[in-house]
């Protein structure tokens, strides 16, 4: 075996140049080649206590799969990852490893941690490119489970149960399976061919997926139980967008990030002569500082915006988006207007401003400058308005990206299902809701969170369902 690589710096991820990628929906990060993956794997010390695993919500055996990479047994590495993760090619691209597994890596004490996510992506991509062996269905155990939603939590729960012989049917409201993976995350971060491949793997295991079925309209949770399903898992996500309640949010040219990204990603608005209308060109303000805000801003740029602003009320240190996404956005020319908070969206309907509205779109957004005050209950310093610091950005489009909450449809149509004050479904440690045989996980429980945390919830519920129905 090759000598350990004691470099303090991880191998950089090859990326498309900012000048090219700012005008293209092709994937930005190109991934490691075989030699780079081997070199990075040799940075892993193979710690016996495996601290990195404790940072992984689905408990991938990280040192074990990296050991296989060191041996150039990439298929063996994939098999180890897939024991814990149903979506390795997805996680390798969008999981925030820097705050999870890599944050626990001992190599990060005196340098950079091992590039665990980059190695996971390499292994999954190698498997998808070279393996021709499809997963085989397990012998049926006679139990049926319905999954509501085909996002990360639903697909994970479905995959884990199918591997145990359950007859699993996934009900998806949209016309394509994948949930937020297809409607929310842009092509340049997560190619939809990757998502399709992961979904196809689940289909090979015997999972059935029914699209264009809205649970709460087409069918209810109670009807699924009446139809003979032994358990139901609700992984319907958090698709209800939040707004600020400021004047002008009803003007033309104001989008929620959910709508904007769904039109762009799922409905392919970036293609020539798209079937769905969307802004193209002009000046854009995106309100918010999370990963969704970065995705919306970078999509707007690729759709032809001449200028894109990120308007966020805290400083760069508090920006919740992944560092890599923030850096990519800045490299592409997106301007960060930090410590700024919107007060009003201005347009033709505002009697104080009679400028040409450009086909009825907004004309500006009025903001106030902020400063950081005392910490709040979570330890983050509260943003406080600076008096008489108002300023105006002339824009044609405003995209609100300030969070989402679970859609109330399922709660309103399911008898005995308890939710909290934010609309999240209340569950116990096993994902069991207040309704017998009904489980839930992911954003439908927590509100908007990460793909990998939703997957972790799907695994937890799958394990509990199996223990309950197979005892």
N, C-alpha and C positions, 0 to 999 in steps of 0.2 A: 504494500500500500504506500502511496505517496506520503511525503512528510507533511506534518501539520502546517497550515498557513497561519502564521502569527501576525499578519498585518492588522493594524488597528482600524483600518478602513474597509468597509464592505465593498465588493465589486459594484461599480455604478451600473444603473439600469440604462441601457441604450434607449434613446428617445429620438423621435422625429424632431427636426429643428423647429423652433417657434415660428419662423417665417413661413414654413410650409404648413404646419399643423393648424395654425390659426384660421386657415381657410379650407380645412378638410375634416371630415368626420372619420377618417381612418384612425386606427388605434395609435395613440401617442407613444406608449411604452412598448418597446419591441421584444422584450424578454431576453433572458440569458441564452447563449448557445451552450453546447455540451462542455466545452473547455472552461467557460466562465462559471458554469454551475458546479463543476468539479472543484474548481479553485475556491469557490465560496463555501462549498460543503466542507472543505478541509479546514475552514476557520472554526468549525464546531468542535468543542472539546468533548462532546459525548458525556456530559455530566450524569453521574449515576442517580442523583436526586431529581434530575430533569425539571428545574425551576420553570423553564419555558412552557411546559405542559400546563402548569397551574394558571398560566395567563391565557390559555386557549379555551373559549367557551364550549367547544365540542371535544376538548381533550385529545387532540391528535397526538400520537406518539412521535413527537418531533425528532428527538435524537435518533430514534430507530429508523425513520424514513431517510434522514440525512445520512445515516451510516450506509444505507443502500445506495444512495447517490455516490458516496465515496467509492463504492465498489463498481460503479457504473451499471448497477442493476436498477434501472429506472422503472421498469415494470414492477419490480418488487417494492420500490418506494411508493409507487402509486397504490398498490394493494394495501399497504399499511395506512396511508392517508385515507383511503376510501372506507376503511373499517369504521372510521369516525365521522367522515364528512361525505355527504352526498353531492357536494358541489365544489370539488377542489379547484377546478379551473376558474370558477367565479371567485372563491375566497382568495386565491393567489393574486387576484387583480384588485379587489375592492375592500378586503378586510383591513382594518386599521391595525396592522401588526405592531406598529411603533408604540401603541399604547397597551398592547396585550402581550402576546408571546415574546416579542422582541424586547419589550420593556423588562422582562424577567431574565433575559440572557446575560450570563456572567461576562461575556465578552464586551458588553456595553458598559461595564464599570470603568474600564480604562481606555475605551475606544468605542467604535460603533458595534452594535450587536450583529450577530449573524443575520444575513438577509433571508430569514425564514420564509417570508411571503414570496419572495422572488424564486426561491427554490421550489416551493409548492407549485407555483405557476409553471415553472419549467417542467416539473414531473408530470403535471396534468396535461400540458400541451404535448409533451413527448408521447404520452399514452394515447391521446386523441389522434395524433398523427400516425402512429405506428401500430397500434393494436387493432386487430380485426375481430376480436372475440367479444361478442355482446354478452352482457349479464344474462343469466338464465333464471327463470322464475322458480321459486321454491314450491314444494308440495303444499297445496292449500290446507290450512288448519280449520276451515269451516267458519271463520269469523269475518264479519264485514265491517269496515270502517269508512266513514265519509269524511273527507277533508274539505273545509271551506276556504278557498283561496289557494292559488298556486305560486305564492311568493316563497321566500326562503324558508320560513317556518313550515308552511304546508308541504313543500317538496321534501324537506328533510324528514318530517314526520311520516310522509307517504313512503319514502325510500326505506326508512328503518323498519316500518311495519311490513312492507312487501317482502323484505329479506327474511322475515319471520313467518311468512306464509299467509298473511292476512290478505283478504280481497279488499283492495283499496280503490276508491273512486274519488277523484279530486274534482270539485266544482269551482269553475273560474268564471267571474262575471264578464271579463273582456274576451275578445276573440282569439287571443294568443296566450298560451301558458307562460308563466314566468313572473307575474306580479311586478313588483318594483324593478326587478332585473331587466324587464323589457320596456316598461313605460317610463321609468324614472332615471335609470343610469344611462348616460349617453353612449353611443356606439364607439366613440373615441376612447372611452374608458373600459367598456365591456362590450365587445362585439356580440351581436345577437346570435351569430352562428355558434358561439361558445355556449350560450344559454340553451339553444336548441339541442346541442349535443348532450348536455347534462339532462335535459328533459327526456330525450330519446333513450338515455340509459335507464331512466325510471320506467319508461314504457316497456323496455325489454324485460324488466323485472315483473311485468304484469300489471303495473299501475294503470288505471283507466283515468283519462282526463276528459271532462265534459266542459266545453267552453260556452260562453253566452248564457250562463245560468246564474241569475242573481239570487243568492240566498236571502230570503226576506221578501222577495217578489215572485220569482219563478217557483221556488220551493221555500219552505221554512225549515228551521232546525227541527221543530217538532214533527214535521212531515217526514223528514229523513229517518227519525227514530221509529215512526209509525210504519215506514216502508221496510223495516227489518234490519237497519244498520245497528250493530251492537254498540257502537260508540261514534261520536262526532268530535272532530278537532276543528276549532275555529282559528284560522290563521289569515283573517281577512285584511290585516294591515291597518294603517291609519291614513286613509285617503281623503279625509275632510280637511280642506285647507283653512288656515287661520288668516285673518286680516287685522289691521291695526285699528279700524274704526275712525280713520281720519277723513276729512272732507276730500271728495274727488275720487274715492276708490271705485265708484260706479261708472266712471268715465270710460270711453272706448280707449283701448290701448293699455288697460290695466289687467294683468294676468295674475293668477296664482301660479306658483312655480309648478305645481302638479299639472295644471292645464297646459302650461307652456311646454313642459318636458314630455307630456303624453302626446301632444300634437307633433313634437319634434321626433321623438324616439319610436313610439309605437305606430304612429300614423305617417311617419317618414316625410314630414313637412320640409325637410332639407333637400328633398329631391326636386327635380325640375317638374313644374306643373303638378304640385301636390293636390290631393283631394281635400285636404283640410286647410283653411286659411290660417295664416300666422304672420307676425311682423317680419319684415325683411328690410334691413337697412336702418338708417336713422341713428338716433342716440338712445341708449337704454340705461336705466337705473335698476339694479337688482338690490332689494332690501333684505338684508340678512347676512349671516357669516358662516353658515354651515356648509357641509358638502353639497347639499341641494342647491344652495345659492351659487357655489362655484360652478356646478354643472349647468345651471341656467345661464350664468354669465358667459361661460365658454361656448355654449350652444348659440347664444345670441350673436356672439362674435362670428361664429362660423356661418351663421345665416346672413351675414353681410352688414352687421351694425358698424357704423363708422366710429363709434365710441361707446364703451361699456364701463359703467361705474358700479362698484360694490359699495353700498351705503350701509355702514354697520356702526352701532352706537357705542361699542367698546373699542379697545385698542387691538393692535396686531397680536399681542400676547394672549388676549382672551378669545381670539378668533377660534371657533370650535372646529372648523374644517381641518382635514388632514394637511399636514405641512406640504406634502408633495403636490396636492391639488392647488394650494395657495401659491406655491412657487411656480407651477405651470401656468396658472392664470396670470401672474405678474409678468412672466416671460413673454406671454402672448400679447401683452399690452393693455390688459384690463387695469383700470385705475381704481385704487382703494381710497374711498373717502371715509376714513375711520373717525371714531368719536363724533359721529353725526347721526341725527335721528330725524326721519321725515315728520312733518307737521301737516302738510297739505299737498295734494296733487292738483295741479292747476290745468285747466282746459278751457275750451270755449264756453262751457256752461257756467263757468265762474265769472260773474259780472264784473269783477275787478280786473279781469285780463281778457281783452278782446282781440288778441293776436290771432292770425290765421291758424286754425287748429289742424291743418294738414289732414284733410279727409276725416275730420272728427276725432283724431287722436289727441291724447294729452299733449300739453306744450311744455310743462315744467314740473319739477317737484321742489317744494320749499322745505328746507331742513333747518335744524338748529344744531349748533355745536355743543358737544358734551365734554364733561370731565369726570374722572373716576373718583367717587366718594368712598364712603365706608363699606366694608364687605357686607354682603347679604347673608342669608342663612346657610348658603352653600359655600361661603368663603370667597365668592367673587365680588369685587368692588362694584358698587352700584353706580351706573352712569347718571350724572346729574346735569341738567341743562345749564348752559352758560347764558345769563340774561343778555338780550339784545345782540345775539350772535347769529341771527337768521341769515341764510344765504339760499340762492336758487340755482338749480341745475336745469338747463334747458334740455329736455328729453322728449322723445316721441312715444316711448314705451316704458312702463313700470312693471316689474315682476316682483310680487310679494313672496318672500321665502322665509317666513317667520315661524314655521312649524305646522304640523298637522295633528289631527285628533282622529280617533276611530269613528267610522260612520255609524250613526245611531240606528241604522236600519235593522241590523240583526237583533239588537237589544229590544227594539220596539215590537218585534214580531216573534220573540221567543219567551214563552212563559217561564218565570222563575229564574231568569238570568240576571244576576246582580252586577252592576257596574259602579265605578267610583265617580267622584265629582268631575273628572276629566273625560268621562266616557269610556275609560278602559275597563275591560272585563275583569272582574275580581277572580283570582285563582289561588289555589294553595300551592305548596312547594312542588307538587307533582303536575301542576297545570290543570287540575280538576276545578271546574267552575261550581257555582252554587246549584247547578242543575245536574242531576244524576246522569252519568255516561257522557257528559259533554265536557270537553277539555278545550283549552285555548292557550295561545302563546304568541310571541312576537309583538309587533306594533299594536295589534288589537288589544293587548294587555298593557303594554308599557307606554304607548304613544311612540312617535317616531324615534327609532334607534338604529343600530347597525345591522347589517346583513347577518353577521356571524352571531350576534346575540339572539336574533330571531331563530337562527338555525339551532342554537343551543336549547331554546325553549321547545322547538319541535322535537328534538331528541328526548328531552325530559318527558314530554307528554307521550311520545311513542313508547318509551320504557314503562311508564305508568299504565298505559292502555294494555300493553302486552301482559304485564303482571296481573292486572285485574281480570282480563278475559281468558287467560291461559292457566289460571290456578286450579 
